[in-house]
Amino acid sequence: MIAVAGKRVLVMGLGVHGGGLGVARWLLRHGAEVTVTDLASAEMLAEPKAQLDAFAAEIGKQVRYTLGEHRAEDIQAADLLVVNPAVRPDSPWLALARSHGVSIETEMTLFFRACPGPILGVTGTKGKTTTTLMLAAMVRQRYPDAVVAGNLRISALEALAQIGPQTPVVLELSSFQLERLGEAGLSPDYALLTNLGIDHLNWHGSFAAYANAKRQIMAHQDEDGIAVLPPEQAKTWGRGRRGIISFSLSDPTADATVDADGYLRYRDVILAHHSDLRLPGTHNLANALAAATLAYHFGIEPHEIVAALQSMTAVEHRLELVATIDGVRYINDTTATNPSATAAALATVAGPIVLIAGGADKDLDLAYLADTIAQGAAAVVLLQGSATPRLQTLLSQCAPQLPLAGPFADLSTAVATARSLAQPGGAILLSPGCASFGMFRNEFHRGEAFRQIVRELAGGRAGEQKYDPST
């Protein structure tokens, strides 16, 4: 564990997800002198800033702020710089810190260095949150005090006080977090990659760089490390290594598969049955197979895996049923920020679908997204964003008969338009296939706005709304 007492620590990126807030509180609790810097304004960060100031006052500390900008003098004066995952690795501010000998850490590198318990890490292009929560549910059948955190808007550092040598920690890890963990030579003891597709090219620059960031989930494991991977990555990343386990729904030679009778198997061991899974979609069956395989290698028994799968009925912001109004289901899948995630949603939701799509560009294959929408949607309502004009053109070319509305700069108008196009027995599906920036702070802000709009609609139709209790 890095000693921070008495050190001048600069937290770069307070953010709105809780990570920066958790880092700052942990640093204050351990005696650091904390300065927070963020390009966002004090107004935008009013809520986390108020929470941090209240905490600092409770323990007799103060926090300095530089908001709306970064300053060279703050970096030069720091003993330690803790960066938010949203700070690009090629940031000139990081180069400045290095040139002045300032140590650079992230919440995750600090956590990995300090955590006394076994860490189970989950990543992937899609499905990582659902798989993380599945895995955590399985582990908690045996270890009720297991901690789940990471890229879930839950601070890992703030959970350290409740983690002992026997306390399992299940973490969702993004490519941004893994990139920094790799630079520090850190990987979790148990690793899982759900899948590897194309995403975040606007950040990583190339698929090779993105894939290499994901590979850090297992690149620095010791010889006892366990990694559950799709077959291609098991062969290429795990060549010559023990503890590499492949899983696949389609490759019968994989170590873990689903057989013709619907049993989830690791070799000769039956882990569960397809019918035990309450979450819909083939993609969730793959997620369950991967989670069950890693859980089994962590010592979780099949009957505990089954109990966990049977207990999971919904995951927030992921194919989340918000309400049914006039026979139309309103489904929040806002975390579908890439084309493959939208494809999975369209393949899972039944009935004619009015899709709400579009948003900010991540340099992904919008032609694939357009083809997928043309095959799976009955109508499309577009949201404003840098990717939307190109998506609109592609849809007009590949599916000129497809009803197409928008783009809209207001989500309420988009939902009202989708409602006018929907049919009883069908669904209005928010599964944008694009990032949210521009109209929203992030994809969760987008999903929360959708839920609020839909619930207001449902509230005006007394007796006709039907809520999913998990929301």
Buried (B, 14 or more C-beta within 10 A) or exposed (E): EEEBEEBBBBBBBBBBBBBBBBBBBBBBBBEBBBBBBBBBEEEBBEEBBEBBBEBBEEEEBEBEBBBBEBEEEBBBEBBBBBBBBBBEBEEEBBEBBEEEEBBBBBBBBBBBEBBEBBBBBBBBBBBBBBBBBBBBBBBBBBBEEBBBBBBBBBBBBBBBEEBEEEBBBBBBBBBBBBBBBBEBEBBBBBBBBBBBBBBBBEBBEEBEBBBBBBBBBBBBBEEEBBBBBBBEBBEEBBEEEEBBBBBBBEEEEBBBBBEEEEBBBBEEEBBBBBEBBEBEBEBBBBBBBBBBBBBBBBEBBBEBBBBBBBBBEBBBBBBBBBBBBEEBBBBBBBBBBBBBBBBBBBEBBEBBBBBBBBBBBBBBBBBBBBBBBBEBBBBBBBBBBBBBBBBBEBBEEBBEEBEBBBBBEEBBBBBBBBBEBBBEEBBBBBBBBBBBBBBBBBBBBBBBBBBEBBBEBBEEEEEEBEEBEEB
